[in-house]
Each structure stands twice: as structure tokens, then as C-alpha cells.
Amino acid sequence: MMKDLIKTGLLVLFVFVLASCSRIKDEDQYTQLVKSELATGKRYDSIFFGIYLGMTAKEFFTHCWKMNKQGLFTDGRSNTAVLYKLNKNELKYPASMTFYPQLEQNKISKMQATFQYDGWAPWNKHMFADTLITDLLQLYKRWYSNGNSFIKMPGREKSISYVKVDGNRRITISKKSDMEVEVDYTDLLKKP
């Protein structure tokens, strides 16, 4: 009985050690990637739809107004974000993308975008964020086919995040909730 208890304890300890080694390996891979990309001195400022890191607030609002006139963008949540409807076979199901930049010295230093399937409901398990994040990863591999690949990283609450670093630009895709997936674009040259 005591031997079985000791064996079980050692097995549990081994699993924890193995899991932490895997996490350290992922973090080391990410840290090395960031260092090597920043060392290149290359800038990758493109975000999406003509929006870029370093764009001034005025340029952003003017650009969004033009895209609105073309019917591509509209007002998002309570007029506090921009809404883009993904319904041109970009994903498996019609989806919405809302986004709004974080400005530093009146220029975009970070962009946060949130995606969700329009038909999401608690009974539509096939439209949950677990499926959406996989579908988004494939879309993002098409949108950002040049440069480094996305790497898996431990995310919030035992979920998986995907990170791509090219020069100064980091793109992180993470599950935000059962309904939403968040994508962050960050200029790594800006101090947090």
C-alpha cells in the first residue's frame, strides 16, 4: 500500500516536472525569437486593412472613415470600436472582428482585435472559441504568410496561445472567453 502511494506520488511529481520543462522550453524559444528579431533592426508595421503601427490617430480615424464609406467598416460595440464583418469565406462561419488601437504619443503602438462567430450561442459548441482560435490561426497564416511561423505558447487558464514575431511586430492569438478570441498586435520597440 505504501509503495503504491510512493509510486503515485513520484509519477505525479514527474508529470509536473515534465510540464514545467515544456513551458520553460516554449518561453525560451519565444525569448530567443524576440531577441533575434529585434537584433535584425527590421520594422514590420503592417497590421491589417491598411492600418499600421506608428499610424497617427488622425490618419487612423480618416482611414476608418474612408473604409466606412466603402461599406467595409462600421461602428462596433457602443461606438467604442471599429467593426469588420468576416463573411467572405474567410472563416468557416460568418464572424465579427472589432478592434481599436492603443495610442502612445498620438501614434498606434498596439492594436487589440476581438473575434467571435456571429452564430455563437451556448448550444452551438462548434462556434466556441476553441474552434474559432484554430480557424483564426489558419486565416492568420494566410494573412501573414511571410516571415516567422506562429509558435505555441501557454495561454490563460491552461489554454494555448499562438505568437508570431517579425522584427518589431508581435501578433498574439489567445482565447479570451468561450465566445471570443483576442488578437494583439504590439510594437516591441515601445516600452510597455
Summary of the structure (lengths in Angstrom):
residues: 192
radius of gyration: 19.9
end to end distance: 53.7
largest distance: 74.3
contacts: 520
relative contact order: 0.15
helix: 40%
strand: 31%
